[in-house]
Each structure stands twice: as C-alpha cells, then as structure tokens.
Amino acid sequence: MRSLLVLSGGHPYEEEPFEAFMHALGDWDVTHLTHPQAEEAVARGAAEQADALLLYDMPGYTFADGTVTARPPSRDFARAITRRFEAGRGAVALHHALAGWAEWDEWHDWLSGRFFYQRGKWRGHAFPDSGYRHDVEYSACVVADHPVTAGLPESFAVTDELYLCPIDESAITPLIRAEGFSFTPANFHSAANAVAGEMFSRAGWDHPPGSNCVGWETRAIDAPIIYLQFGDGPAAYGNRHVRRAVANALNYISGEEP
C-alpha cells in the first residue's frame, strides 16, 4: 500500500471531520503528525520516503497577547524537505499551509504564494498583511486539463474560506479559479487586526486586488507542488469534488494516474 504522510498543527481545525477527510482520499497507509512533533519527525527523515506528502499545517508562529512572532524551521527540517524535493518527490499543500513558515523564504518561493499575518516582503516587494473571509459561497471553475482536475465538472459549488494575498501567477500553472466573488479588500478582513483581537475587521487596512486562483501547480527544485486553497472546515472536507481534487493531486505528485 502507498504511504501518505500528513502534517498538521499551528492552526486550529476540527479534528474528527479532518480525520475522515484524510481517509477518504484513496488507498493510502496514512501517518498523521502534528507540530511540534511533526517538525522533529521530518527532521529525522519521516518525509523522505513517503509516497505522498500532504501539508495541512501552519508552523513557525507564536500567537500571544495580540501579537505574532515567527521563526524559521530547524536546519534539519529544512534540509529534509529540500532533499525530498531534490529527489523529485513532491507535495500537496492545502489552505493555511500558504501561511506556514513565515521566516523560510524558500518555502514560499517554492509554493509561489504567501499569506502574511503582518506586513512583510517577498521577492523584493513589500506587502500589507493578508485578507481572509470565512464561509464564502463561490464557484470553483476548472481552467486547465490536468491530472489534478481529471473527473471534476467544469464548475462546482464550494463554501469555504478564501484569502487575499500575493500569488505569483508568472510562476504557476493555474488549475482552478474562484468565480462569483471579487478578490478586493472590501470583501476581506485584515489578518493583523484578527491577531490583535479584532476579528472580521478591515479598520485601517488596505490591500491590492488579488488573484482568484485557488488551485495551481508549481515546482520546488525537481518536484511538483500542488496548492489547493480548499480546507477551512467540514463543509470543504465533505465536498466530493474537493475530495476528488485532493485525491487526484496526491496521485499526481506520487506518480500515479488519477
């Protein structure tokens, strides 16, 4: 049986529905590790031989007293992930993995996108903190004939959280776009305000209009990376088309046909 390593932690989620979701993605021998133990296990080699790697984690942050601090991964963790990608073994990243490891620029360069909890720089450009919006009802529209989109309808309904954040479209192959919702600051809330205790607030915040791409392929060294923005909670976990897209992505990065 093929092996699937799932990393989570660093961001709250509903554990039982996510557990059901993991085991609905195909015939996998699933190992699920949470941070900080996940970082330690990967540093010791846990990710190097897994047939597929699913990242549903947001590591490297400490949230306390209305502030956020960030740290890079351990040297051994970063080396282990790099070795995996050098060997051509890819990964699938979901939802808040776009924010993980704020102090590891290479990770975001590989992923070709970045969610900011506070102002920062990426690829030589300054960005404000990113935007979030919960429970958005939108149409996920397939825009590429690709193994990840195999068997999906041209458009399917999704209710999920969306992000307003930098995505380098010059570095990705778009697979799925969110239609029926405008990626402008008036439709999102400030991540920095949320950290400061002001949930669902855009007071004093502005952000450039963003990309509506919610699924793409990019490359990390010699390995394929699939990012899918799906996954805030049970509504997404239970969506059969979301499950199909994630299952396809895992097959793709592990070298299997969908």
N, C-alpha and C positions, 0 to 999 in steps of 0.2 A: 504493500500500500504506500502511496506517496505521502510524504511528510509535509505538514504545514505548520510553520511557526508563526504565532500571533503575538504581537507586543501591544500592551495597553498600559494605561496609567498616566497620571499627570493631568487628567481631565475627567470630571465625573461622567458616568453613563449608567444606564440601567443594566445591571449585570445579567439577570436571567434572560431577558429578551436578546441581549447580545450573544449570550452563550448559545441560544437556539439558532441565531443567525449564523454563527461560525460553523455549526454542524449541519447547516442546510446548504453549504456551498460545494458539495460534491463528496467524493470518496477519498477523504483525507484522514491521515493519522494526525490529529490536532494536538499541538503543545501550545498552551496559552501561558505567557509570562507577563507579569505586571511589574512596573517600576517601583522601587529601585532594583529589585531582584533581576528584572529583565536586562538592565544595563550590565549588571555583573555577569549574568549568564552568557550574554552575547560576547562580552569581553573575553570569556573563556572559550569561545568557539561555537556557541549554540546555533548561530545563524549560518555558518559557513557551508554546511552540508544539507540544510533543509531544502526540499524541492521547491517550496514556495515560502515567501515571507510576506505577511500581511501586517501593516503598520497602522494601528488604531491608537497611537499613543501621542502624548504631548509633553515630552520630558524636558528637563532643563530649567524649570521655573520654580520659584517660591513666591506664593501669594500670601501676604500678611499685612495687616493694618493699613489696608487701602493702597498698598504699593506692590510692585512686582520686581523681583530680581531674577537674573538669568545667569546660567553658567554653561560652559561647553561640556560635551560628553567627555568621559575619561579617554585618555590616549588609546587604551587597549580596545575600547568600544569602537572608536572611530577607525582604528586600524582593521578591526574585524569586519566592519561594514564595507570598508574600502576593498579589502581582499575579496569579499563576496562579489562586488561589482566588477573588479578586475577579472574575476573568473567567469564573467558573463551571466552570473546568477542575479536576476532582477528582484523587484519588489512591487507590491501593490500598496499604495498609501491611501487612506480614507480620511475624509472630513478634517478633524482638528490636527491630524499629522502635518498639515500645512503650516502650523504654528510652532511645531516642536523644534527644539534645539536652536533657539534664537541666537546663540553665540557660536554657531557652527555654520559659517557661510557656505562651505562646500555642499552641505546637505540641501540648502535652498537653491544653490546653483544647479545641482542635480535634479531637483524637483521642479525647477523653473517657475516657482511661485513662492509667495511668502506672506503669511498673516502676521501683522505687527500688533502687539499689545501696548506698545508705546512707540513714540517717534523713533525712526531709525534710518539706516542707509542700507541699500542693496544695489550691487552692480553700479556703484558710483552715483546713485541718485538718492535724494532724501525723500522720505515718505512719512505721512502722518500715521497715527495709529489706525488700524483697520476697522471696518464696519461689520456688524453681524445683524441678522434678522431671523428670528425664530418662526417656525410654523408657516413658511411661505408655501402657498399652493401655486405650482408652476408646471409647465410642460417641458419635459426633458426631450430634446429633439436630437436624433442621431444625425450627425453631419459627416460621417465617414464610413465607408465599407471596410471593416477592420475586424479581426478575430474577437475583440472585446465587445463589439456591437452585434455579433452574429446572433440571430434569433430574436433580436429586440424589434419591437414595432418602430415605425418611423418617429413616433412621438408617444410618450406615456406620461401619465399624471404622477406627480411626486409632491408630497408635503414634507418639508424638511427645512433645516436652517441653511441660509446662504451667506456668503461672505463678499465683502467689498474690499479687495486687497490687490496688490501687484501680482500680475501673471505675465510672464514674458512670452507672448504669443509667437515671437520670432523663433523661439526655441522648442516649440511643442508641435505635435500633430493633434489638432482638436478632434475629439470624438463625439462629444455630447455638449449641447448648449442649452441653457435655461431660457425659455421663451415665455412671454406673458408677464414679465416682471422687469422693471427698469433698474439697472445697476448704477444708481445715482445716490449721492449722500442723503437725500431726503427720504429714501426708503430703508436706511440702515441706522444702526445705533453705534456709538463710539465704544470701542473695546477699552480704551483708557478710562472713560467715565465709569464703565462697569467695574473695573478693578478698584476704582476709588469709591465704590458703593452706590453709584448712581446707575442702576440698571435701566436699559431702554431709554437712554438719554443721548441726544446729539448736541447738547448745550455747548457752545464754544468750539464745536468741531466741524471740520470740513474735509472733504476728500475728493480727489478727481474721480470722474466716472470710471467704472471698471469693466473688465471683461465678463461676459456671461458664459464663458467656457467652464463647465463643471465636470468635464472628463477629458483627459488627454494622455498621450504617450510622450515621454521624453527619454533621454538617455543619461545614464550615470556610468561614465567610463565606457565599459564594453557591455553594459547590461540595460535591458529595457525597464523603465519605470512607468507604471500606470498610476495616475492620480484620479480618484473619483471623489467628488465633494459630498456624496451621499453619506448619511450615517449619524444624524444627530440623536435619533431615538427610535422607539418601536415602530413608528409609522414608516420609517425608512427601512428598518431591519426586515419588516414583514412584507414589503413591496416586492412582488415576484419579479418585476423587471429589474429592480435594483439588485436583487439576489443573482439574477442571471448575468448582469453586467459584471459583478464582482467575481462570480464563479468563472466566467469567461476570462477575466483578467488574470486570475490565478493560474488557469490552464495555460494562458499565453506566456506568462513570464516563466513558467516551468517547462515550456517547450512542448506542451500537449495541444492537440487540436481541440476546438470547442465542441 
